[in-house]
Amino acid sequence: MKRALSSAHDSGVLLVASAGNKNRERKQYPAGDDDWVIAVAATDTQDVKADFSNYGVHIDVCAPGVGIYSAYPGKRFGTWSGTSFAAPLVSGEAALTYSIEMRRLRGRQPVDPQVVRMAIESSAVNIDSLNPEFAGKLGKGRIDVFEAIKEIRQR
């Protein structure tokens, strides 16, 4: 797995993975790969760590992951919870941020995934005060797509 992550990273891919749903301070892979993967924990609508979400110093950011309306087998929809529902929100933020950076560069050079990662992390809203027992273990905080876009535009 380490070789695959390294190869993807070396090819310019920004990797995002869910942190896990066991309410543990333990790395789960691939999110636990500190070098190349954005590890995503889940929060509820009040920016409180979801009771199931893993946490720890390896977490990079959080995203909503409780009561997410999504596709369900049999051409239906349902409400789900999990870090697997939080991670796609970060992937979407990354894709949007990436597209804005790509336009800014006008194809003169490839987009550096680290620039996108830094925009995502530095624009996150710190939620430690809402989660005192997990302070320092929820990454940079809950994502803020609008602020990430503003930041990438100001480069």
matplotlib code that plots the C-alpha trace (Angstrom):
import matplotlib.pyplot as plt

x = [0.0, 2.8, 4.3, 0.9, 0.3, 3.8, 3.3, 0.0, 1.5, 4.6, 2.1, 0.5, -2.5, -4.0, -5.2, -8.1, -9.2, -11.7, -10.2, -12.4, -15.5, -14.3, -14.0, -10.3, -7.1, -5.6, -4.4, -6.4, -4.8, -4.7, -5.7, -2.9, -0.2, 1.0, 3.1, 0.6, -3.0, -5.4, -7.0, -10.6, -12.6, -16.3, -18.3, -22.0, -24.0, -22.7, -19.0, -18.7, -16.7, -19.1, -19.3, -18.0, -15.2, -11.6, -9.3, -5.7, -2.7, -2.7, -6.0, -5.7, -9.3, -12.9, -16.0, -19.7, -20.4, -23.6, -27.0, -25.7, -28.3, -26.9, -27.6, -28.9, -29.1, -32.1, -32.2, -33.2, -31.7, -31.1, -29.4, -26.1, -23.3, -19.6, -16.2, -16.7, -19.3, -17.1, -14.1, -16.0, -16.8, -13.1, -12.5, -15.1, -13.4, -10.1, -11.5, -13.1, -9.9, -7.8, -9.9, -9.5, -5.8, -5.6, -7.4, -5.1, -2.1, -3.7, -2.0, 1.5, 2.4, 0.7, -1.1, 0.9, -1.3, 0.5, -0.9, -4.4, -3.8, -2.4, -5.5, -7.8, -6.0, -5.2, -8.8, -10.3, -12.2, -10.6, -13.2, -11.1, -13.1, -16.2, -14.3, -12.1, -11.4, -10.2, -8.3, -5.3, -6.7, -9.1, -6.6, -6.9, -10.6, -13.8, -13.4, -14.5, -14.8, -15.5, -12.4, -10.3, -11.5, -10.7, -7.3, -6.4, -7.7, -5.5, -2.3]
y = [0.0, 2.4, 2.0, 2.6, 5.8, 7.0, 6.4, 8.2, 11.1, 11.2, 11.4, 14.6, 13.0, 14.5, 11.6, 11.8, 9.0, 8.5, 8.2, 5.3, 4.8, 3.1, 6.2, 5.4, 7.4, 5.0, 5.3, 3.5, 3.1, 4.6, 7.7, 7.0, 7.7, 11.0, 11.7, 11.6, 11.3, 13.9, 12.0, 13.1, 12.7, 13.3, 16.0, 16.5, 19.7, 21.4, 20.9, 18.3, 15.2, 12.4, 9.8, 7.1, 9.1, 8.1, 11.0, 11.7, 13.9, 12.2, 13.7, 16.6, 18.0, 17.2, 17.4, 16.7, 13.0, 12.6, 12.3, 12.6, 12.1, 9.7, 7.0, 3.7, 0.4, -0.2, 3.2, 4.8, 7.3, 7.2, 9.0, 7.6, 8.5, 7.8, 9.1, 7.6, 10.3, 13.0, 12.2, 12.8, 16.4, 17.0, 15.4, 17.7, 20.7, 19.5, 19.1, 22.6, 24.2, 22.2, 23.5, 27.1, 26.8, 25.1, 28.1, 30.5, 28.7, 28.6, 25.3, 26.7, 24.2, 21.4, 22.1, 21.2, 19.0, 20.4, 23.9, 22.5, 20.6, 23.7, 25.7, 23.0, 22.8, 26.4, 27.5, 25.0, 26.3, 25.3, 23.4, 22.5, 24.8, 22.8, 19.5, 20.1, 16.4, 16.1, 19.3, 18.9, 15.6, 16.9, 18.3, 21.9, 21.7, 21.5, 22.3, 25.7, 25.4, 29.1, 30.1, 27.6, 29.0, 32.6, 31.5, 29.8, 32.8, 35.2, 33.3]
z = [0.0, 0.8, -2.7, -4.3, -2.2, -3.0, -6.7, -6.7, -4.8, -7.1, -10.1, -8.6, -7.0, -3.9, -1.7, 0.7, 3.1, 5.9, 9.4, 10.6, 12.7, 15.9, 18.1, 18.6, 18.7, 16.3, 12.7, 10.1, 6.7, 4.1, 6.2, 8.6, 6.0, 7.3, 4.2, 1.4, 2.5, 4.0, 6.9, 7.5, 10.7, 11.0, 12.8, 13.5, 12.6, 15.7, 14.8, 17.5, 16.8, 15.7, 18.5, 16.1, 14.4, 15.0, 16.1, 16.9, 15.9, 12.5, 11.5, 9.0, 8.8, 9.7, 7.7, 8.3, 8.6, 10.5, 8.8, 5.3, 2.6, 0.0, -2.6, -1.3, -3.1, -5.3, -6.9, -3.5, -1.1, 2.6, 5.5, 6.5, 9.0, 8.9, 8.1, 4.7, 4.1, 5.4, 3.2, -0.1, 1.1, 1.4, -2.0, -3.5, -1.9, -3.3, -6.8, -6.7, -5.3, -7.8, -10.8, -9.6, -9.3, -12.7, -14.3, -12.5, -13.9, -17.4, -18.1, -18.0, -15.3, -13.4, -10.2, -7.1, -4.9, -1.8, -2.7, -2.7, 0.5, 2.2, 1.1, 2.5, 5.8, 6.4, 5.7, 8.1, 11.1, 14.4, 16.5, 19.5, 21.8, 20.9, 21.5, 24.5, 25.2, 21.6, 21.4, 19.0, 17.7, 15.1, 12.7, 11.5, 12.1, 10.0, 6.3, 4.9, 1.2, 0.7, 2.6, 0.7, -2.6, -1.4, -0.4, -3.6, -5.6, -3.6, -4.5]

ax = plt.figure().add_subplot(projection="3d")
ax.plot(x, y, z, "-o")
ax.set_aspect("equal")
plt.show()
